[in-house]
Amino acid sequence: MTTGGVACLIAAYNEAARIGAVLAAAAGHPMLSQVIVVDDGSGDDTAAVAGRAAGVTVIRLPQNRGKSWALSVAIEAAEAPHLLLLDADLAGLTPAHLTALIAPVADGRAEVSLSLRGNAPRPWHWIGIDYITGERVVPRALFAGRSTELRALPKFGFEVALNRAILDRRLRLAVVPWPEVASPLKSAKHGLWSGVKGDLGMMADIFRTVPPIAAARQIAGLRRLRVAP
């Protein structure tokens, strides 16, 4: 991979309070040729905050369509051969974390890389992989001609659908620890009951895309594809 061969894609919904810190790490990063934020119909200043970051392209959707749809829009706008997918609410993220996630793909050790955040659930640390992490480096070719398919996914079905594509192609995969990086709980962002409702809705979307037994098989399959990060 040549320097600048990666586009950073961020789907964001009501993340005005948090997206600035993520963009502080991504905007101007020497290994990124594009940074694209898709504001998924936010009711706050997410788009305005993102627009203040130098060199960031902001695409605004008129209504909330969910992460899968928003990322399909970002993928269509991306031009680089590889994509860095980032969640919009990460805390503790630095440019060095992005370099570490890109490096295994950039130097050819792996074809895909996944983060393992410090506050990922303990079972993911025990097994050494977070199969629904939102932070990944993947080939853009995985999504060629698939916009309609992606937009038909449940709102939070993107990651497990992407796992399926990785497994079908048996892509070498690096897991990159990010012990200093955290993704806040939905309850911390939205309050206890709204957070619980959001978590249950996300898991329902995941299991509508991939049934629980298939999700377990994904975890086992992804572990078999791991290489040294």
Backbone bond lengths (Angstrom), bond angles and torsions (degrees), N, CA, C in turn:
res aa  C-N    CA-C-N  psi(-1)  N-CA   C-N-CA  omega(-1)  CA-C   N-CA-C  phi
1 M - - - 1.455 - - 1.524 109.66 -
2 T 1.309 117.54 134.21 1.455 121.28 177.59 1.527 109.83 -86.42
3 T 1.331 116.23 154.73 1.459 120.64 176.09 1.518 109.52 -58.25
4 G 1.352 115.91 135.83 1.453 119.87 -178.10 1.503 113.30 85.39
5 G 1.340 117.22 8.59 1.449 119.98 -179.69 1.503 114.20 -90.18
6 V 1.324 117.50 22.59 1.462 122.18 -176.33 1.523 109.33 -131.88
7 A 1.329 115.75 131.93 1.461 121.68 171.96 1.516 108.55 -106.40
8 C 1.324 117.17 133.84 1.459 123.13 179.02 1.527 109.29 -94.21
9 L 1.334 116.40 126.27 1.461 122.03 -177.54 1.520 109.81 -119.03
10 I 1.325 116.03 130.56 1.464 121.87 -178.21 1.520 108.65 -133.35
11 A 1.318 117.14 119.95 1.458 122.19 170.99 1.525 107.60 -94.72
12 A 1.329 117.28 130.06 1.462 120.16 -172.66 1.523 110.74 -135.67
13 Y 1.321 115.28 134.90 1.468 121.22 176.18 1.526 108.69 -135.39
14 N 1.323 116.12 112.92 1.467 122.54 179.62 1.528 111.63 53.40
15 E 1.325 115.52 52.72 1.467 121.54 -178.72 1.526 112.02 -119.47
16 A 1.322 117.46 30.02 1.466 120.55 -178.77 1.527 111.74 -58.03
17 A 1.318 117.66 -33.57 1.466 121.04 -176.88 1.519 112.78 -75.62
18 R 1.336 117.30 -16.97 1.462 119.96 -171.32 1.529 114.93 -123.17
19 I 1.312 117.87 -25.95 1.467 119.25 -171.50 1.523 112.23 -68.04
20 G 1.322 118.34 -26.57 1.459 120.17 179.50 1.520 112.27 -59.45
21 A 1.343 117.29 -39.72 1.463 120.65 179.82 1.523 111.09 -67.34
22 V 1.331 117.38 -36.36 1.469 120.96 177.81 1.525 109.94 -66.87
23 L 1.311 116.15 -43.50 1.470 119.54 -179.04 1.527 111.56 -70.74
24 A 1.311 118.07 -25.47 1.469 119.86 175.60 1.522 110.53 -62.15
25 A 1.340 117.28 -30.09 1.463 121.29 177.86 1.521 111.75 -83.59
26 A 1.346 117.29 -33.72 1.467 120.50 -172.48 1.522 113.83 -91.18
27 A 1.318 117.55 -41.24 1.466 120.41 -175.75 1.521 110.13 -63.79
28 G 1.311 117.03 127.32 1.453 122.01 179.33 1.513 114.49 81.29
29 H 1.318 118.12 3.87 1.473 119.57 179.20 1.528 109.01 -64.03
30 P 1.320 118.35 132.76 1.467 120.34 -173.12 1.527 114.72 -66.80
31 M 1.332 118.48 -17.31 1.458 120.00 -179.74 1.529 112.65 -95.26
32 L 1.336 116.45 2.74 1.456 121.09 -178.30 1.524 110.71 -111.63
33 S 1.307 116.47 128.76 1.459 120.72 177.57 1.524 112.52 -91.83
34 Q 1.321 117.40 -22.26 1.461 123.01 178.52 1.527 108.81 -145.26
35 V 1.321 115.62 148.78 1.463 122.16 166.94 1.526 106.00 -129.00
36 I 1.313 115.70 118.04 1.463 121.81 -175.43 1.516 109.27 -120.79
37 V 1.312 116.63 123.88 1.456 122.73 174.98 1.519 108.34 -110.35
38 V 1.317 116.59 126.38 1.461 121.08 172.28 1.523 107.42 -104.80
39 D 1.343 115.47 112.43 1.461 121.56 176.91 1.524 107.29 -82.24
40 D 1.331 115.60 110.97 1.455 122.13 -171.41 1.531 112.00 -86.05
41 G 1.344 115.62 60.83 1.463 120.33 177.15 1.510 113.70 68.96
42 S 1.324 117.40 35.67 1.469 120.94 -177.57 1.521 111.70 -62.44
43 G 1.343 114.34 150.14 1.457 120.19 174.57 1.511 112.44 -100.78
44 D 1.335 116.72 6.79 1.466 120.63 178.82 1.529 108.99 -118.73
45 D 1.326 117.38 -158.78 1.467 122.07 -175.00 1.524 113.28 -94.41
46 T 1.312 118.07 26.97 1.465 121.00 -179.48 1.517 111.65 -51.93
47 A 1.332 116.92 -49.88 1.468 120.36 -176.97 1.521 111.33 -63.75
48 A 1.314 117.20 -40.27 1.463 120.61 -179.43 1.521 111.06 -65.41
49 V 1.330 117.08 -42.61 1.466 120.55 178.70 1.523 110.02 -63.53
50 A 1.324 116.53 -45.52 1.463 119.94 179.33 1.515 111.57 -62.92
51 G 1.314 116.78 -37.56 1.455 121.11 -178.73 1.506 114.16 -67.34
52 R 1.333 117.04 -18.39 1.468 120.11 178.79 1.525 112.20 -82.22
53 A 1.311 117.77 -11.67 1.466 120.57 179.09 1.524 109.50 -81.42
54 A 1.306 117.02 130.53 1.465 121.76 -174.57 1.521 111.60 -61.78
55 G 1.322 115.38 131.79 1.454 120.86 172.89 1.518 115.59 78.13
56 V 1.331 117.73 6.54 1.460 121.18 -177.71 1.526 109.82 -92.21
57 T 1.326 116.63 131.44 1.454 122.43 174.02 1.519 108.77 -91.17
58 V 1.329 117.20 126.40 1.458 121.91 -179.99 1.523 109.25 -112.89
59 I 1.319 115.57 126.91 1.461 122.23 175.88 1.523 107.04 -114.62
60 R 1.322 117.41 125.53 1.461 121.31 -177.36 1.525 109.94 -105.42
61 L 1.322 116.07 125.58 1.460 120.87 173.49 1.533 108.71 -92.30
62 P 1.327 117.40 139.71 1.468 119.62 -175.25 1.523 113.77 -69.87
63 Q 1.326 117.93 -20.46 1.457 120.76 177.75 1.518 109.44 -146.21
64 N 1.322 115.58 160.24 1.449 121.10 -179.15 1.521 110.24 -72.77
65 R 1.345 115.87 119.37 1.463 120.98 -179.25 1.521 113.02 -114.25
66 G 1.314 117.44 -7.47 1.452 120.82 179.55 1.516 112.68 100.02
67 K 1.326 115.57 162.29 1.454 121.98 -173.68 1.522 112.44 -61.34
68 S 1.327 117.64 -42.50 1.468 120.18 -177.79 1.528 110.73 -59.01
69 W 1.324 116.77 -46.75 1.466 121.47 -179.40 1.525 110.10 -64.56
70 A 1.344 115.99 -47.46 1.465 119.66 -177.46 1.525 111.05 -59.95
71 L 1.331 117.55 -41.53 1.462 119.61 179.68 1.524 111.30 -68.91
72 S 1.320 117.88 -32.15 1.469 118.94 176.59 1.524 110.83 -63.03
73 V 1.326 116.71 -36.43 1.468 121.13 176.62 1.526 110.19 -66.25
74 A 1.329 116.47 -43.80 1.465 120.42 179.34 1.524 110.93 -63.20
75 I 1.331 117.12 -40.91 1.463 120.91 179.97 1.529 110.51 -61.73
76 E 1.316 116.34 -40.62 1.467 119.62 178.03 1.526 111.71 -62.24
77 A 1.319 117.31 -32.63 1.469 121.36 -178.07 1.526 112.70 -83.40
78 A 1.325 117.33 -16.36 1.463 120.81 -176.98 1.520 111.37 -76.30
79 E 1.319 116.34 146.54 1.468 121.94 -178.99 1.522 112.98 -117.72
80 A 1.308 118.03 -17.08 1.471 121.48 -176.07 1.532 110.55 -77.19
81 P 1.322 117.58 157.09 1.467 120.81 179.86 1.525 114.27 -74.49
82 H 1.326 117.54 -16.24 1.460 121.19 177.24 1.525 109.42 -127.34
83 L 1.334 114.86 151.08 1.457 121.63 -177.50 1.520 109.91 -121.41
84 L 1.320 116.40 133.91 1.457 123.34 169.98 1.523 106.81 -103.69
85 L 1.318 116.82 114.02 1.455 122.54 179.62 1.526 108.53 -95.87
86 L 1.334 116.25 129.56 1.462 120.90 -179.72 1.520 109.87 -131.87
87 D 1.334 116.63 141.66 1.448 120.45 168.03 1.529 109.08 -75.35
88 A 1.324 115.42 155.99 1.466 120.64 -173.01 1.514 113.56 -89.56
89 D 1.337 117.85 -4.60 1.465 119.90 -171.16 1.521 114.04 -116.28
90 L 1.323 117.72 17.69 1.457 120.47 -174.47 1.534 112.18 -69.41
91 A 1.309 115.66 142.42 1.465 122.31 174.29 1.517 109.07 -113.10
92 G 1.335 116.39 142.30 1.460 121.12 177.66 1.515 114.79 84.35
93 L 1.330 117.73 6.39 1.465 121.22 -177.66 1.527 110.87 -75.93
94 T 1.339 116.62 137.65 1.461 122.60 177.70 1.530 109.29 -130.36
95 P 1.328 117.26 164.72 1.468 119.02 174.45 1.525 112.62 -56.34
96 A 1.332 117.87 -33.33 1.466 120.39 179.98 1.523 111.81 -63.42
97 H 1.332 117.74 -34.24 1.460 119.76 176.58 1.531 111.02 -64.10
98 L 1.318 116.26 -40.64 1.466 119.55 179.02 1.528 110.48 -65.81
99 T 1.316 116.68 -41.94 1.468 120.35 177.16 1.519 110.40 -58.47
100 A 1.339 116.28 -44.23 1.471 120.04 -178.96 1.520 111.79 -63.96
101 L 1.339 117.62 -36.45 1.461 120.61 -179.40 1.526 111.61 -73.26
102 I 1.323 116.52 -35.50 1.463 120.85 -179.74 1.526 111.84 -76.01
103 A 1.333 116.84 -32.73 1.472 121.61 -168.86 1.528 114.64 -54.48
104 P 1.335 121.22 -46.46 1.473 118.78 -177.37 1.524 113.52 -61.51
105 V 1.333 116.26 -31.65 1.470 120.37 177.89 1.522 109.85 -80.09
106 A 1.330 116.46 -38.90 1.456 120.38 -178.40 1.521 112.24 -62.87
107 D 1.338 116.94 -36.71 1.465 118.65 -177.01 1.528 113.02 -97.27
108 G 1.340 117.07 6.23 1.454 120.51 172.18 1.515 116.02 86.24
109 R 1.338 117.96 4.71 1.463 119.05 178.43 1.511 112.33 -72.08
110 A 1.331 116.91 -26.24 1.454 122.03 -178.36 1.523 108.52 -144.56
111 E 1.321 115.21 162.99 1.463 120.84 175.49 1.521 111.96 -102.56
112 V 1.326 115.65 -16.14 1.465 123.21 -179.90 1.520 107.42 -143.02
113 S 1.329 117.24 145.79 1.462 119.77 171.60 1.521 109.58 -133.16
114 L 1.336 115.64 147.19 1.459 123.85 -179.67 1.515 109.08 -127.70
115 S 1.332 116.63 142.49 1.465 119.78 175.06 1.518 110.47 -81.80
116 L 1.321 115.25 157.05 1.463 122.77 168.18 1.524 106.12 -129.87
117 R 1.329 115.63 93.98 1.459 121.48 -174.61 1.518 111.81 -68.57
118 G 1.332 115.02 156.64 1.453 119.89 -179.72 1.512 113.26 -60.75
119 N 1.343 117.76 -35.29 1.464 119.20 -177.97 1.529 112.45 -101.64
120 A 1.335 117.33 19.30 1.462 119.29 171.54 1.529 108.35 -61.09
121 P 1.329 118.42 152.56 1.471 119.78 -179.82 1.526 112.20 -52.22
122 R 1.328 115.27 143.52 1.469 119.92 -177.68 1.526 113.42 -52.78
123 P 1.344 119.59 -39.76 1.471 117.99 179.04 1.518 113.37 -58.90
124 W 1.336 116.92 -33.11 1.473 118.81 179.53 1.522 110.32 -66.84
125 H 1.334 117.24 -34.84 1.462 120.01 176.35 1.531 110.73 -70.04
126 W 1.330 116.74 -37.92 1.461 119.53 -179.91 1.522 111.38 -63.65
127 I 1.338 116.42 -40.90 1.469 118.86 -178.41 1.531 112.50 -89.94
128 G 1.354 116.34 -10.59 1.460 119.76 174.18 1.508 115.54 83.36
129 I 1.343 118.10 19.76 1.463 119.39 178.50 1.527 109.80 -158.92
130 D 1.320 116.20 139.77 1.463 122.35 173.06 1.523 106.86 -107.61
131 Y 1.322 115.81 101.93 1.460 118.97 -170.67 1.527 113.41 -75.58
132 I 1.345 117.69 -10.53 1.457 119.47 176.81 1.534 111.83 -117.24
133 T 1.319 116.82 20.59 1.460 118.47 177.36 1.529 111.33 -58.88
134 G 1.327 115.15 143.56 1.459 120.34 177.87 1.509 113.34 -90.79
135 E 1.346 118.01 -0.36 1.462 121.90 -176.90 1.523 109.34 -111.12
136 R 1.321 115.77 110.79 1.461 121.24 -173.82 1.528 109.98 -148.66
137 V 1.317 115.37 155.81 1.466 121.81 165.36 1.519 106.67 -116.68
138 V 1.327 115.78 125.87 1.467 120.97 -174.53 1.527 109.33 -140.72
139 P 1.341 118.36 156.57 1.467 120.25 174.20 1.528 110.66 -70.37
140 R 1.303 116.08 135.77 1.469 119.42 177.22 1.528 111.29 -62.04
141 A 1.333 117.26 -28.23 1.463 121.20 -178.38 1.525 112.63 -59.77
142 L 1.339 117.98 -21.46 1.462 120.20 177.30 1.524 112.07 -59.55
143 F 1.334 116.45 -23.84 1.461 120.55 -172.84 1.522 113.20 -108.20
144 A 1.316 117.66 5.50 1.469 120.73 -175.76 1.528 110.09 -58.15
145 G 1.315 115.93 125.02 1.455 121.88 176.55 1.513 114.96 69.02
146 R 1.327 118.51 18.99 1.465 120.81 -173.23 1.527 113.83 -114.02
147 S 1.347 117.96 14.87 1.466 119.70 -176.35 1.524 112.23 -58.17
148 T 1.317 117.06 -44.48 1.466 120.20 -179.52 1.523 110.83 -62.62
149 E 1.311 116.54 -42.15 1.467 121.24 178.21 1.521 111.35 -62.22
150 L 1.333 117.11 -43.94 1.456 120.38 -179.49 1.526 111.12 -64.62
151 R 1.326 117.01 -39.43 1.463 120.08 -177.96 1.524 112.22 -72.47
152 A 1.313 116.69 -17.08 1.461 120.41 176.34 1.530 112.37 -84.90
153 L 1.325 117.77 -9.74 1.460 120.95 179.45 1.528 110.63 -69.68
154 P 1.335 117.38 154.56 1.468 118.99 168.29 1.529 110.28 -56.74
155 K 1.330 116.00 160.13 1.464 120.70 -174.21 1.525 113.25 -51.50
156 F 1.338 117.10 -39.16 1.461 121.10 -177.66 1.527 111.75 -115.21
157 G 1.319 116.24 34.24 1.458 119.84 178.92 1.511 114.17 -94.97
158 F 1.331 117.31 0.13 1.463 120.66 -170.27 1.521 112.85 -62.45
159 E 1.329 117.53 -48.78 1.470 119.84 -172.50 1.529 112.17 -64.04
160 V 1.342 117.25 -43.17 1.466 117.57 -178.69 1.522 111.49 -72.76
161 A 1.344 117.16 -29.30 1.469 119.03 172.89 1.524 110.10 -66.74
162 L 1.325 116.74 -37.97 1.461 120.93 176.71 1.532 110.50 -65.95
163 N 1.328 117.12 -39.47 1.470 119.52 175.37 1.526 110.99 -55.73
164 R 1.314 116.06 -42.82 1.458 120.58 -178.94 1.523 110.80 -59.83
165 A 1.338 116.16 -42.06 1.464 119.94 178.86 1.530 111.22 -66.16
166 I 1.322 117.18 -39.47 1.469 121.28 178.42 1.526 110.35 -63.07
167 L 1.327 115.40 -44.50 1.463 119.84 -178.73 1.524 111.65 -68.33
168 D 1.328 117.42 -40.09 1.464 120.59 179.74 1.523 111.09 -59.43
169 R 1.338 116.08 -34.72 1.469 121.13 -177.43 1.530 112.45 -96.95
170 R 1.326 116.63 -2.33 1.465 122.21 179.29 1.534 111.40 51.06
171 L 1.319 115.52 51.67 1.458 121.26 -178.73 1.531 110.34 -78.26
172 R 1.320 115.94 135.19 1.466 120.57 176.25 1.529 109.39 -64.20
173 L 1.328 115.39 136.71 1.458 120.60 -168.13 1.531 110.45 -130.31
174 A 1.315 115.44 131.54 1.473 121.18 175.57 1.521 109.21 -109.77
175 V 1.317 116.91 133.83 1.460 122.73 173.21 1.521 108.07 -100.73
176 V 1.325 116.43 122.41 1.469 121.86 -174.50 1.530 109.24 -111.89
177 P 1.330 118.35 112.32 1.470 120.58 179.17 1.530 111.38 -65.14
178 W 1.326 114.92 135.76 1.464 122.62 174.14 1.533 107.71 -125.17
179 P 1.313 119.23 69.93 1.470 119.76 -172.95 1.526 114.18 -63.41
180 E 1.322 117.35 -24.23 1.469 120.09 -177.40 1.529 112.89 -88.26
181 V 1.334 117.43 -7.63 1.464 121.26 -174.15 1.522 110.39 -101.17
182 A 1.329 115.44 139.39 1.466 120.69 179.85 1.516 110.19 -133.68
183 S 1.312 114.99 149.91 1.459 122.40 171.49 1.517 106.91 -112.48
184 P 1.321 118.89 121.41 1.472 119.66 -174.17 1.523 111.94 -66.09
185 L 1.317 115.77 147.04 1.454 120.78 174.57 1.522 109.68 -65.25
186 K 1.312 115.79 148.44 1.464 119.48 177.86 1.527 111.10 -60.96
187 S 1.322 117.10 -32.03 1.462 119.51 178.90 1.526 111.29 -65.72
188 A 1.335 117.13 -31.48 1.464 120.75 178.13 1.523 111.10 -71.46
189 K 1.325 115.85 -30.62 1.469 119.57 -178.72 1.527 112.64 -86.28
190 H 1.329 116.57 -36.31 1.464 119.99 -168.80 1.517 114.63 -120.40
191 G 1.337 117.43 -0.23 1.457 120.00 -173.89 1.521 110.69 95.36
192 L 1.330 115.81 159.88 1.462 120.79 -170.59 1.519 112.69 -58.77
193 W 1.332 117.68 -57.39 1.458 119.27 -172.63 1.515 112.14 -70.20
194 S 1.319 117.16 -39.91 1.469 119.39 176.09 1.522 110.35 -64.50
195 G 1.334 116.85 -36.68 1.455 120.46 178.22 1.507 112.44 -66.01
196 V 1.349 116.55 -43.60 1.466 120.00 177.76 1.527 109.95 -62.29
197 K 1.316 116.84 -43.69 1.466 120.80 178.54 1.525 110.42 -61.05
198 G 1.345 116.65 -41.69 1.464 120.22 179.05 1.516 112.21 -64.83
199 D 1.340 117.31 -41.95 1.467 120.64 178.79 1.524 111.18 -64.36
200 L 1.331 116.50 -42.07 1.461 119.37 178.98 1.516 111.18 -65.13
201 G 1.341 116.49 -39.27 1.459 119.61 177.87 1.521 111.79 -64.82
202 M 1.336 116.88 -39.24 1.458 120.38 178.78 1.524 110.65 -64.11
203 M 1.333 116.80 -45.65 1.462 119.22 179.70 1.520 111.44 -65.15
204 A 1.331 116.90 -35.72 1.465 119.40 176.56 1.523 110.72 -62.76
205 D 1.336 116.86 -41.16 1.472 120.88 177.20 1.528 110.89 -62.29
206 I 1.322 116.49 -43.70 1.464 120.84 179.91 1.523 110.26 -59.60
207 F 1.342 116.07 -46.98 1.460 118.74 -175.18 1.521 113.02 -80.61
208 R 1.327 117.32 -13.08 1.471 119.01 168.17 1.520 110.02 -74.38
209 T 1.318 116.37 -30.70 1.464 121.40 179.75 1.520 110.93 -80.07
210 V 1.336 115.65 -44.86 1.467 122.38 -179.08 1.526 107.29 -136.68
211 P 1.335 119.61 115.69 1.466 120.92 179.20 1.526 111.49 -58.12
212 P 1.355 117.28 157.22 1.473 120.26 -175.77 1.522 114.40 -52.34
213 I 1.329 118.55 -42.91 1.462 119.20 -178.86 1.524 110.60 -66.03
214 A 1.342 116.87 -35.28 1.465 120.10 176.78 1.527 110.69 -70.16
215 A 1.333 117.17 -32.96 1.470 120.05 176.17 1.526 110.25 -64.15
216 A 1.330 116.87 -41.05 1.464 120.00 177.11 1.527 110.74 -62.66
217 R 1.321 116.27 -39.02 1.469 119.52 177.78 1.529 110.60 -66.94
218 Q 1.335 116.67 -35.47 1.464 119.20 176.31 1.520 110.84 -60.53
219 I 1.317 116.67 -45.41 1.460 120.06 -179.08 1.524 110.08 -59.01
220 A 1.324 115.93 -47.76 1.467 119.83 -179.67 1.528 110.94 -62.82
221 G 1.327 116.64 -41.44 1.460 120.28 -179.71 1.511 112.87 -66.88
222 L 1.321 117.38 -41.22 1.459 120.88 178.42 1.530 110.75 -64.67
223 R 1.320 116.72 -37.91 1.473 119.27 178.58 1.522 110.73 -62.63
224 R 1.323 116.43 -36.81 1.477 119.54 -179.91 1.527 111.59 -68.56
225 L 1.324 117.33 -23.60 1.473 120.36 -178.17 1.535 112.46 -88.56
226 R 1.338 117.67 -3.16 1.464 120.34 -175.76 1.528 112.36 -65.84
227 V 1.310 114.46 142.03 1.467 121.93 170.73 1.527 106.72 -123.73
228 A 1.306 117.14 172.44 1.463 120.60 177.99 1.522 109.78 -64.80
229 P 1.347 119.28 131.40 1.470 120.94 -179.26 1.512 112.30 -70.93
